[in-house]
């Protein structure tokens, strides 16, 4: 077995080097070798022990693959107690990420010297856990309660500069290892041992506020609240007692269903983001693109591409539309800058990558063209044929359609092998999901380019076959249909939405539709040749009352000054349609509603899997989590459906 750590003596300095590329993940071998190096260092005449890395990161955390098995000694908390109690000064050299257990290793040292690019974080709550090797105790002692709550409960990562300002690192240096070796003895002698740091000052209101915020933002999740309890213990209890509580909490949560679900999602995401390896790669990159349509979706796609370094031409049909498209893109850049997400220099760079043109005559060559026009088959076919006529024969053509038949569009093209669907989710520059729609004739080369683009855009790509609505919108349609049925049978919009929020969805089906607009779902239901003969409640709200949701002051709810209230009109319409259709009405519990709606999603998901539209249950879980707000901590609809809860 090849060693993952080594101990080297450089003069009076002992240097432990992690070398388990690419991430130096902590497994049983790493823990055992780290403990061995700590013990071996005691046999040398050294005045400091330095921990560094031969990789581009310090230590990126624990090997999550071990979490599904019983813990194996030596345990990280015991290893770090040995490190923290060494009689000689200990220094961690942080180049790249120090996350989870890696951050806890750094916290168990007396000093931390970081490169400008270093990052520190304790993201365990994102896996349904809490730090288990001193993170909830040593970080508050260094940075105080407020920042410790922010870092641990939200999984926030600190930059080197922010960590220095907060006291989490001792110094920032372009050559941190040299800095650690050169620190003089008087400076080392002043360093306080990690276990001797004073307990943080405790303000009761801070914990009350943190718990209220966690219950609101991470509804239903256990780990954030346990983390708050442990941080409070750092202020109220002796270190050894609080460390024991931390370890107990970690081991308990590690066995929980929430942790298992979150691990499932973690590994599914990793698999999705590495899919490009399964497809041909000719070494080319998408460096220039066209986006047809500069409305909200098109502008958002163009902004996402430009932010990732791609030069983008936004194509509109006339001058007025071109001006509006430019305004839409510039508004996105301005909003990102005003929120501090990008610097003024970055804003200028992104803006310089965007060009706005009218028509197709003056298009520059592009590697990719995406049509983002409204959902009309004839319009999309016309756009795609014009793009194919003017762009190089190597250009990839894509449609951003949410529902329409990709194969029907491809039938009009000379080179259907270079065509596919790229279904971005709104807003495209924020939402991480990208459905990659494989047409019958889409080539492997084209799919490979799409998955590489997803990686460039930092999206989570999911491959889908062709059917109405693909994976996500097909499930959403069935979900809404069952919600409408429950409505006629006696449930109310308020109760249905509340039940789904309690389940963990960010919003229920009716408030979501009010947010997006009832006209969108109406248009989908009533596309040419698909008009409903029996008018639903939703149809009547749009056709008879022009209730389109929040934007018109009324949809499934009434809105006054942005606040929703029960609509008597909707209640009357529901009763009327129930009578017309002979629907028997009854009372429902929230559990009845949740089981019906989640069951509807699961049933449609199984059909999608059986038909080969989706490759795997994991892909469906990712679509529902990242595209539709299914609670991540439940693992996705397919995992939840097999957990025995339904």
C-alpha positions as CSV (number, residue, x, y, z in Angstrom):
1,X,0.0,0.0,0.0
2,X,1.4,3.3,-1.0
3,X,1.9,5.9,1.8
4,X,-0.4,8.9,1.7
5,X,1.6,11.0,4.3
6,X,5.3,11.5,5.0
7,X,7.4,13.1,7.7
8,X,10.5,15.0,6.8
9,X,12.9,16.8,9.1
10,X,14.2,20.1,7.7
11,X,16.6,21.5,10.2
12,X,14.6,22.1,13.4
13,X,11.3,21.8,11.6
14,X,9.3,18.6,11.1
15,X,7.1,18.7,8.0
16,X,4.2,16.3,7.5
17,X,3.1,16.2,3.9
18,X,-0.3,15.0,2.7
19,X,0.0,13.4,-0.7
20,X,-3.2,11.6,-1.7
21,X,-4.2,13.3,-4.9
22,X,-6.3,14.9,-6.0
23,X,-8.1,15.9,-2.8
24,X,-6.3,14.4,0.2
25,X,-9.5,12.9,1.4
26,X,-9.4,11.6,4.9
27,X,-9.9,7.8,5.2
28,X,-8.7,5.2,7.7
29,X,-5.2,5.0,6.1
30,X,-4.8,8.8,6.2
31,X,-5.9,9.0,9.9
32,X,-3.5,6.1,10.9
33,X,-0.6,7.7,9.0
34,X,-1.2,11.1,10.4
35,X,-1.3,9.7,13.9
36,X,1.9,7.8,13.1
37,X,3.7,10.9,11.9
38,X,2.6,12.9,15.0
39,X,4.0,10.2,17.2
40,X,7.2,9.9,15.2
41,X,7.8,13.6,15.4
42,X,8.2,13.3,19.1
43,X,11.4,11.4,18.6
44,X,13.1,14.3,16.8
45,X,14.7,17.5,18.1
46,X,12.5,20.0,16.4
47,X,11.0,23.3,17.5
48,X,7.9,23.1,15.3
49,X,5.7,20.7,13.4
50,X,4.3,21.9,10.0
51,X,1.4,20.2,8.2
52,X,1.4,20.8,4.4
53,X,0.2,19.3,1.1
54,X,1.8,18.1,-2.1
55,X,-1.6,18.6,-3.9
56,X,-3.4,21.6,-5.0
57,X,-5.6,21.5,-1.9
58,X,-4.7,21.1,1.7
59,X,-7.4,18.5,2.7
60,X,-10.8,18.6,1.1
61,X,-12.5,16.6,3.9
62,X,-13.5,13.1,4.8
63,X,-13.9,10.3,2.3
64,X,-17.8,10.2,2.2
65,X,-17.7,6.7,1.0
66,X,-16.7,5.6,4.5
67,X,-19.9,7.1,6.0
68,X,-22.0,4.1,5.0
69,X,-19.8,1.7,7.1
70,X,-19.0,1.5,10.8
71,X,-16.3,3.9,12.0
72,X,-12.7,2.5,12.0
73,X,-10.0,3.5,14.4
74,X,-8.1,5.7,14.7
75,X,-10.8,8.2,14.7
76,X,-10.1,11.8,13.6
77,X,-11.1,13.4,16.9
78,X,-8.6,11.2,18.7
79,X,-5.9,12.0,16.1
80,X,-6.5,15.7,16.4
81,X,-6.5,15.6,20.2
82,X,-2.9,14.1,19.9
83,X,-2.0,16.9,17.5
84,X,-3.6,19.7,19.6
85,X,-1.8,18.5,22.8
86,X,1.8,18.3,21.3
87,X,4.2,20.3,23.4
88,X,5.8,21.9,20.4
89,X,4.1,24.5,18.2
90,X,2.1,23.2,15.3
91,X,1.5,25.0,12.0
92,X,-0.8,24.1,9.1
93,X,0.1,25.5,5.7
94,X,-3.1,26.0,3.7
95,X,-2.9,26.2,-0.1
96,X,-6.2,25.5,-1.7
97,X,-9.2,24.2,0.2
98,X,-9.2,23.1,3.8
99,X,-12.8,21.8,4.2
100,X,-14.5,19.6,6.8
101,X,-12.0,17.4,8.4
102,X,-9.3,19.3,6.7
103,X,-10.4,22.5,8.3
104,X,-10.5,20.6,11.7
105,X,-6.9,19.5,11.2
106,X,-6.0,23.2,10.7
107,X,-8.0,24.3,13.7
108,X,-6.1,21.7,15.9
109,X,-2.8,23.5,15.1
110,X,-1.6,26.5,16.9
111,X,-1.1,28.6,13.7
112,X,-2.5,28.5,10.2
113,X,-0.6,30.2,7.4
114,X,-2.7,30.5,4.2
115,X,-2.0,31.3,0.6
116,X,-4.2,34.0,-0.9
117,X,-6.2,31.4,-2.8
118,X,-6.9,29.2,0.3
119,X,-10.5,28.5,1.5
120,X,-11.7,27.3,4.9
121,X,-15.0,25.7,5.6
122,X,-17.0,23.2,7.6
123,X,-19.8,22.1,5.2
124,X,-20.8,18.9,7.1
125,X,-24.4,20.1,7.5
126,X,-24.8,19.7,3.7
127,X,-24.3,16.0,4.2
128,X,-26.7,15.8,7.2
129,X,-23.8,15.8,9.7
130,X,-22.0,18.1,12.1
131,X,-18.2,18.5,12.4
132,X,-17.0,15.6,14.5
133,X,-13.4,16.4,15.3
134,X,-13.5,19.7,17.1
135,X,-14.9,22.1,14.5
136,X,-17.9,23.2,16.5
137,X,-15.6,23.9,19.5
138,X,-12.3,25.3,18.2
139,X,-13.7,27.6,15.5
140,X,-16.0,29.6,17.9
141,X,-13.0,30.0,20.2
142,X,-11.0,31.6,17.3
143,X,-13.7,33.7,15.5
144,X,-16.5,34.1,18.0
145,X,-20.1,32.8,18.0
146,X,-21.7,34.9,15.2
147,X,-19.2,33.9,12.5
148,X,-19.0,30.3,13.7
149,X,-22.8,30.0,13.4
150,X,-22.6,31.4,9.8
151,X,-19.8,29.1,8.8
152,X,-21.0,25.9,10.4
153,X,-24.8,26.1,10.2
154,X,-24.9,27.4,6.6
155,X,-21.8,25.6,5.3
156,X,-20.3,29.0,4.3
157,X,-16.7,29.0,3.1
158,X,-14.2,31.6,4.2
159,X,-11.7,33.1,1.8
160,X,-8.1,33.6,3.1
161,X,-8.7,37.3,3.5
162,X,-11.9,36.8,5.4
163,X,-10.4,34.1,7.6
164,X,-7.4,36.4,8.4
165,X,-9.7,39.3,9.3
166,X,-11.8,37.0,11.6
167,X,-8.8,35.4,13.3
168,X,-9.2,32.0,11.8
169,X,-5.8,32.1,10.2
170,X,-2.6,33.6,11.6
171,X,-1.1,35.0,8.4
172,X,-1.6,35.1,4.6
173,X,1.5,34.6,2.4
174,X,2.3,33.9,-1.2
175,X,4.8,31.3,0.1
176,X,3.1,29.9,3.2
177,X,5.4,27.0,3.7
178,X,8.5,29.2,3.6
179,X,6.7,31.6,6.0
180,X,6.0,28.7,8.5
181,X,9.6,27.5,8.4
182,X,10.9,31.1,8.9
183,X,8.7,32.0,11.9
184,X,10.9,33.0,14.8
185,X,10.9,31.2,18.1
186,X,9.5,34.1,20.1
187,X,6.5,34.3,17.7
188,X,6.0,30.6,18.0
189,X,6.1,30.7,21.8
190,X,3.3,33.3,21.9
191,X,0.9,30.9,20.0
192,X,-1.9,29.6,22.3
193,X,-2.5,25.9,22.2
194,X,-5.9,25.1,20.6
195,X,-7.2,23.5,23.8
196,X,-6.2,26.5,25.9
197,X,-8.2,29.1,23.8
198,X,-10.8,31.0,25.9
199,X,-14.4,30.0,25.5
200,X,-16.3,32.4,23.2
201,X,-18.6,35.1,24.7
202,X,-22.2,33.9,24.7
203,X,-25.2,36.0,23.9
204,X,-28.5,34.1,24.3
205,X,-30.3,36.0,21.6
206,X,-27.7,34.9,19.0
207,X,-28.7,31.2,19.5
208,X,-32.5,32.0,19.5
209,X,-32.1,33.9,16.2
210,X,-29.9,31.2,14.7
211,X,-32.5,28.5,15.5
212,X,-35.4,30.5,14.1
213,X,-33.4,31.2,10.9
214,X,-32.4,27.5,10.6
215,X,-36.0,26.3,11.0
216,X,-37.1,28.7,8.3
217,X,-34.2,28.1,5.8
218,X,-33.6,24.4,6.4
219,X,-37.1,23.3,7.3
220,X,-37.2,19.7,8.4
221,X,-33.4,19.2,8.6
222,X,-31.8,18.0,11.8
223,X,-28.1,18.7,11.5
224,X,-28.3,22.6,11.5
225,X,-30.1,22.6,14.8
226,X,-27.7,20.1,16.3
227,X,-24.8,22.3,15.1
228,X,-26.3,25.3,16.9
229,X,-26.6,23.3,20.1
230,X,-22.9,22.3,19.9
231,X,-21.7,25.8,19.2
232,X,-23.7,27.0,22.2
233,X,-21.9,24.2,24.2
234,X,-18.6,25.8,23.2
235,X,-19.6,28.9,25.2
236,X,-21.1,27.1,28.2
237,X,-19.3,23.9,28.8
238,X,-15.7,22.7,29.3
239,X,-13.9,21.7,26.1
240,X,-13.6,18.0,26.8
241,X,-17.3,17.7,27.7
242,X,-18.4,19.7,24.6
243,X,-16.0,17.6,22.4
244,X,-17.6,14.4,23.6
245,X,-21.1,15.8,22.8
246,X,-19.9,16.8,19.4
247,X,-18.6,13.3,18.7
248,X,-21.8,11.7,19.9
249,X,-23.9,14.0,17.7
250,X,-21.7,13.2,14.7
251,X,-22.0,9.5,15.1
252,X,-25.7,9.7,15.7
253,X,-26.3,11.8,12.6
254,X,-24.0,9.7,10.5
255,X,-26.5,6.8,10.8
256,X,-29.6,9.0,10.1
257,X,-31.9,8.7,7.1
258,X,-31.2,12.4,6.3
259,X,-27.4,11.8,6.1
260,X,-28.0,8.7,3.9
261,X,-30.2,10.7,1.6
262,X,-27.8,13.6,1.3
263,X,-24.9,11.2,0.6
264,X,-27.0,9.7,-2.2
265,X,-27.4,13.2,-3.7
266,X,-23.8,14.0,-3.3
267,X,-22.6,11.0,-5.2
268,X,-25.3,11.4,-7.8
269,X,-24.1,15.0,-8.4
270,X,-20.5,13.8,-8.7
271,X,-21.5,11.2,-11.3
272,X,-23.6,13.6,-13.3
273,X,-20.8,16.2,-13.4
274,X,-18.3,13.6,-14.7
275,X,-20.4,12.3,-17.6
276,X,-18.4,14.1,-20.2
277,X,-15.7,11.4,-19.8
278,X,-18.1,8.8,-21.3
279,X,-18.3,10.7,-24.6
280,X,-15.8,11.6,-27.4
281,X,-13.7,14.6,-26.8
282,X,-11.9,16.1,-29.8
283,X,-10.2,18.8,-27.6
284,X,-12.3,21.6,-29.0
285,X,-14.1,24.1,-26.7
286,X,-17.2,26.2,-27.2
287,X,-15.8,29.6,-27.2
288,X,-18.4,31.4,-29.3
289,X,-22.2,31.0,-29.2
290,X,-25.4,32.5,-30.5
291,X,-28.6,32.9,-28.5
292,X,-31.8,33.6,-30.5
293,X,-34.2,35.6,-28.4
294,X,-33.2,38.1,-25.7
295,X,-36.2,37.8,-23.5
296,X,-35.9,36.8,-19.8
297,X,-34.8,33.2,-20.6
298,X,-32.6,34.1,-23.6
299,X,-30.9,36.9,-21.8
300,X,-30.2,34.7,-18.8
301,X,-28.7,32.0,-21.0
302,X,-26.5,34.6,-22.8
303,X,-25.4,36.0,-19.5
304,X,-24.5,32.5,-18.1
305,X,-22.5,31.8,-21.2
306,X,-20.7,35.1,-21.2
307,X,-19.9,34.7,-17.4
308,X,-18.2,31.4,-18.3
309,X,-15.9,33.0,-20.8
310,X,-18.0,32.4,-24.0
311,X,-18.4,35.2,-26.6
312,X,-22.2,35.5,-27.3
313,X,-24.2,37.0,-30.1
314,X,-27.8,37.7,-29.0
315,X,-30.1,37.6,-32.1
316,X,-33.4,39.5,-32.3
317,X,-36.0,40.0,-35.0
318,X,-36.0,43.8,-35.1
319,X,-34.3,46.8,-33.7
320,X,-36.7,47.4,-30.9
321,X,-36.4,43.8,-29.7
322,X,-32.6,44.1,-30.0
323,X,-32.5,47.1,-27.8
324,X,-34.7,45.4,-25.2
325,X,-32.5,42.2,-25.3
326,X,-29.5,44.4,-24.6
327,X,-31.3,46.0,-21.7
328,X,-32.2,42.6,-20.3
329,X,-28.6,41.4,-20.4
330,X,-27.2,44.6,-18.9
331,X,-29.8,44.4,-16.1
332,X,-28.5,41.0,-15.2
333,X,-24.9,42.3,-15.1
334,X,-25.9,45.3,-13.1
335,X,-27.8,43.2,-10.6
336,X,-24.9,40.8,-10.1
337,X,-22.5,43.8,-9.5
338,X,-24.9,45.5,-7.1
339,X,-25.2,42.3,-5.0
340,X,-21.4,42.0,-4.8
341,X,-21.4,38.8,-6.9
342,X,-19.0,40.3,-9.5
343,X,-16.6,43.2,-9.4
344,X,-16.9,46.2,-11.7
345,X,-14.0,44.9,-13.8
346,X,-15.7,41.5,-14.2
347,X,-18.9,43.2,-15.2
348,X,-17.1,45.1,-18.0
349,X,-15.5,41.8,-19.1
350,X,-18.8,40.0,-19.3
351,X,-20.5,42.9,-21.1
352,X,-17.7,43.0,-23.7
353,X,-18.4,39.3,-24.5
354,X,-22.0,40.1,-25.5
355,X,-23.0,41.5,-28.9
356,X,-26.6,42.2,-30.0
357,X,-27.6,41.8,-33.7
358,X,-30.8,41.9,-35.8
359,X,-31.4,39.0,-38.1
360,X,-29.0,36.4,-39.4
361,X,-27.1,38.1,-42.2
362,X,-24.1,39.4,-40.2
363,X,-23.6,36.5,-37.8
364,X,-20.0,35.7,-36.9
365,X,-19.1,32.0,-36.8
366,X,-20.2,30.2,-33.7
367,X,-19.5,26.8,-32.1
368,X,-23.0,26.7,-30.6
369,X,-26.4,28.3,-31.3
370,X,-29.3,28.1,-28.9
371,X,-32.8,29.1,-29.9
372,X,-34.7,30.5,-26.9
373,X,-37.9,31.7,-28.6
374,X,-41.4,31.1,-27.2
375,X,-42.9,27.6,-27.4
376,X,-44.2,27.4,-30.9
377,X,-43.0,24.6,-33.2
378,X,-43.2,26.5,-36.4
379,X,-41.3,29.5,-35.0
380,X,-38.5,27.2,-33.6
381,X,-38.2,25.3,-36.9
382,X,-37.8,28.5,-38.9
383,X,-35.1,29.8,-36.5
384,X,-33.2,26.5,-36.6
385,X,-33.2,26.3,-40.4
386,X,-32.0,29.9,-40.7
387,X,-29.2,29.2,-38.2
388,X,-28.1,26.0,-40.1
389,X,-28.0,28.0,-43.3
390,X,-25.6,30.7,-42.1
391,X,-23.4,29.0,-39.5
392,X,-20.4,26.7,-40.1
393,X,-21.1,23.0,-40.8
394,X,-19.4,22.2,-37.5
395,X,-21.7,24.3,-35.4
396,X,-24.0,22.6,-32.8
397,X,-27.6,23.7,-32.9
398,X,-29.8,23.5,-29.7
399,X,-33.3,24.3,-28.6
400,X,-34.2,25.4,-25.2
401,X,-37.7,24.1,-25.5
402,X,-39.4,22.9,-22.3
403,X,-42.0,20.6,-23.9
404,X,-41.8,20.4,-27.7
405,X,-40.7,17.4,-29.8
406,X,-37.0,17.6,-30.4
407,X,-37.2,14.9,-33.1
408,X,-39.8,16.9,-35.0
409,X,-37.4,19.9,-35.1
410,X,-34.5,17.7,-36.1
411,X,-36.5,16.3,-39.1
412,X,-36.2,19.8,-40.8
413,X,-32.4,20.0,-40.5
414,X,-29.8,18.8,-42.9
415,X,-27.5,17.7,-40.1
416,X,-29.7,16.4,-37.3
417,X,-26.7,14.7,-35.7
418,X,-25.5,18.2,-34.6
419,X,-28.8,19.1,-33.0
420,X,-30.1,18.5,-29.4
421,X,-32.1,20.1,-26.7
422,X,-30.5,22.1,-23.9
423,X,-33.3,22.8,-21.5
424,X,-32.1,25.5,-19.1
425,X,-34.2,26.2,-16.0
426,X,-35.2,29.7,-15.1
427,X,-33.3,31.8,-14.2
428,X,-30.6,30.1,-16.3
429,X,-27.7,31.9,-14.8
430,X,-28.7,30.7,-11.3
431,X,-30.4,27.3,-11.6
432,X,-27.8,24.5,-11.7
433,X,-29.9,21.9,-13.6
434,X,-29.4,21.4,-17.4
435,X,-31.5,18.8,-19.1
436,X,-29.6,17.5,-22.1
437,X,-32.1,16.2,-24.6
438,X,-30.9,13.4,-26.9
439,X,-32.7,13.3,-30.2
440,X,-32.9,10.1,-32.2
441,X,-30.1,11.3,-34.5
442,X,-28.0,13.3,-32.0
443,X,-24.4,12.1,-32.3
444,X,-22.1,11.1,-29.4
445,X,-19.8,13.9,-30.4
446,X,-22.6,16.4,-29.9
447,X,-23.6,15.0,-26.6
448,X,-19.9,15.1,-25.4
449,X,-19.7,18.8,-26.3
450,X,-22.9,19.4,-24.4
451,X,-21.6,17.8,-21.3
452,X,-18.4,19.7,-21.5
453,X,-20.3,22.9,-21.8
454,X,-22.3,22.0,-18.7
455,X,-19.0,21.6,-16.8
456,X,-17.9,25.0,-18.1
457,X,-21.2,26.5,-16.9
458,X,-20.9,24.6,-13.6
459,X,-24.3,23.0,-14.2
460,X,-25.5,19.6,-13.2
461,X,-26.4,17.9,-16.5
462,X,-29.0,15.1,-16.8
463,X,-29.5,13.2,-20.1
464,X,-33.1,12.8,-21.2
465,X,-34.8,11.2,-24.1
466,X,-37.6,12.8,-26.1
467,X,-41.1,13.0,-24.7
468,X,-43.5,15.8,-23.9
469,X,-41.9,17.7,-21.0
470,X,-38.8,15.5,-20.9
471,X,-38.1,14.4,-17.3
472,X,-38.9,17.3,-15.1
473,X,-41.9,19.0,-16.7
474,X,-43.5,15.7,-17.4
475,X,-43.4,14.8,-13.7
476,X,-44.6,18.4,-12.9
477,X,-47.6,18.1,-15.2
478,X,-48.7,14.9,-13.5
479,X,-48.1,16.4,-10.0
480,X,-50.3,19.4,-10.9
481,X,-53.0,17.2,-12.3
482,X,-53.2,15.3,-9.0
483,X,-53.2,18.6,-7.1
484,X,-56.2,19.8,-9.2
485,X,-57.9,16.5,-8.4
486,X,-57.4,16.9,-4.7
487,X,-58.7,20.4,-5.0
488,X,-62.0,19.2,-6.5
489,X,-62.2,16.4,-4.0
490,X,-62.2,18.8,-1.0
491,X,-58.7,20.0,-0.2
492,X,-57.9,23.8,-0.5
493,X,-54.9,25.6,-2.2
494,X,-53.8,26.7,1.3
495,X,-53.9,23.2,2.7
496,X,-52.2,21.6,-0.3
497,X,-49.4,24.2,-0.3
498,X,-48.9,24.0,3.4
499,X,-48.7,20.2,3.3
500,X,-46.0,20.3,0.6
501,X,-44.0,23.0,2.4
502,X,-44.1,20.9,5.6
503,X,-42.8,18.0,3.5
504,X,-39.9,20.2,2.5
505,X,-40.8,21.7,-0.8
506,X,-39.8,25.4,-1.0
507,X,-43.4,26.2,-2.3
508,X,-46.6,24.3,-2.9
509,X,-48.0,23.7,-6.3
510,X,-50.5,26.6,-6.3
511,X,-48.3,29.3,-4.9
512,X,-45.6,28.2,-7.3
513,X,-48.0,28.6,-10.2
514,X,-49.1,32.0,-9.0
515,X,-45.4,33.0,-8.9
516,X,-44.6,31.8,-12.5
517,X,-48.0,32.8,-14.0
518,X,-51.1,30.7,-14.7
519,X,-50.9,31.8,-18.3
520,X,-47.8,29.6,-18.8
521,X,-49.4,26.4,-17.8
522,X,-52.6,27.5,-19.6
523,X,-50.6,27.9,-22.9
524,X,-49.1,24.5,-22.5
525,X,-52.4,22.8,-21.8
526,X,-54.0,24.6,-24.8
527,X,-51.4,24.4,-27.5
528,X,-52.8,24.0,-31.1
529,X,-54.8,20.9,-31.3
530,X,-54.9,20.2,-27.6
531,X,-57.6,22.6,-26.4
532,X,-59.5,21.2,-23.4
533,X,-63.2,20.4,-24.0
534,X,-63.9,20.5,-20.3
535,X,-62.8,23.7,-18.8
536,X,-60.9,23.3,-15.5
537,X,-60.8,25.7,-12.6
538,X,-57.4,26.9,-13.9
539,X,-58.8,27.5,-17.4
540,X,-61.7,29.6,-16.0
541,X,-59.4,31.6,-13.8
542,X,-57.4,32.6,-16.9
543,X,-60.2,32.9,-19.5
544,X,-63.0,34.3,-17.5
545,X,-61.2,36.4,-14.8
546,X,-57.7,37.1,-16.2
547,X,-56.2,35.9,-13.0
548,X,-52.7,35.1,-14.0
549,X,-51.1,35.0,-10.5
550,X,-49.1,37.6,-8.6
551,X,-48.5,39.8,-11.7
552,X,-52.3,40.5,-12.0
553,X,-53.0,40.7,-8.3
554,X,-54.9,37.4,-8.3
555,X,-54.5,33.7,-9.3
556,X,-55.1,30.8,-6.9
557,X,-54.8,33.4,-4.2
558,X,-55.7,37.1,-3.9
559,X,-52.7,39.5,-3.4
560,X,-52.7,42.8,-1.7
561,X,-49.4,44.6,-1.3
562,X,-47.6,41.4,-2.1
563,X,-49.4,39.3,0.6
564,X,-51.4,36.3,-0.3
565,X,-54.9,35.6,1.1
566,X,-57.6,33.0,0.4
567,X,-59.7,33.8,-2.7
568,X,-63.5,33.4,-2.3
569,X,-63.7,33.5,-6.1
570,X,-61.5,30.4,-6.3
571,X,-63.4,28.6,-3.6
572,X,-66.7,29.2,-5.5
573,X,-65.2,28.1,-8.8
574,X,-63.9,24.9,-7.3
575,X,-67.3,24.1,-5.8
576,X,-68.9,24.8,-9.2
577,X,-66.6,22.5,-11.2
578,X,-66.9,19.8,-8.5
579,X,-70.7,19.9,-8.9
580,X,-70.5,19.9,-12.7
581,X,-68.2,16.9,-12.7
582,X,-70.0,15.0,-10.0
583,X,-67.0,14.9,-7.8
584,X,-67.6,13.8,-4.2
585,X,-65.8,16.1,-1.7
586,X,-64.3,15.0,1.6
587,X,-61.6,16.1,4.1
588,X,-57.9,15.3,3.7
589,X,-55.1,15.2,6.2
590,X,-51.8,16.8,5.3
591,X,-50.3,13.3,5.2
592,X,-53.0,12.2,2.7
593,X,-52.1,15.2,0.5
594,X,-48.3,14.6,0.7
595,X,-48.7,10.9,-0.1
596,X,-50.9,11.6,-3.1
597,X,-48.7,14.2,-4.6
598,X,-45.3,12.6,-3.9
599,X,-46.8,9.3,-5.1
600,X,-47.9,11.0,-8.3
601,X,-44.4,12.2,-8.9
602,X,-43.0,8.8,-8.2
603,X,-45.5,7.0,-10.4
604,X,-44.6,9.2,-13.4
605,X,-40.9,8.9,-12.6
606,X,-41.1,5.1,-12.8
607,X,-42.9,5.4,-16.1
608,X,-40.1,7.7,-17.4
609,X,-37.5,5.2,-16.3
610,X,-39.3,2.2,-17.8
611,X,-39.6,4.0,-21.1
612,X,-35.9,4.8,-21.2
613,X,-36.4,8.6,-21.1
614,X,-34.1,8.8,-18.1
615,X,-31.0,6.6,-17.7
616,X,-31.2,6.1,-13.9
617,X,-33.3,6.8,-10.8
618,X,-30.4,9.1,-9.7
619,X,-30.9,11.3,-12.7
620,X,-34.6,11.7,-11.9
621,X,-33.7,12.6,-8.3
622,X,-31.3,15.3,-9.5
623,X,-33.9,16.8,-11.9
624,X,-36.5,17.1,-9.1
625,X,-34.1,18.5,-6.5
626,X,-32.3,21.0,-8.7
627,X,-35.2,21.9,-11.0
628,X,-38.3,21.7,-8.9
629,X,-37.4,22.2,-5.3
630,X,-37.8,18.6,-4.1
631,X,-36.2,18.5,-0.6
632,X,-32.5,17.5,-1.0
633,X,-32.5,16.0,2.5
634,X,-35.1,13.4,1.4
635,X,-32.7,12.2,-1.4
636,X,-35.0,12.9,-4.4
637,X,-38.3,11.5,-5.4
638,X,-37.0,8.0,-6.4
639,X,-35.0,7.5,-3.3
640,X,-37.9,8.7,-1.1
641,X,-40.3,6.3,-3.0
642,X,-38.1,3.3,-2.2
643,X,-37.5,4.3,1.5
644,X,-40.8,2.9,2.6
645,X,-42.4,6.3,3.4
646,X,-45.0,6.1,0.7
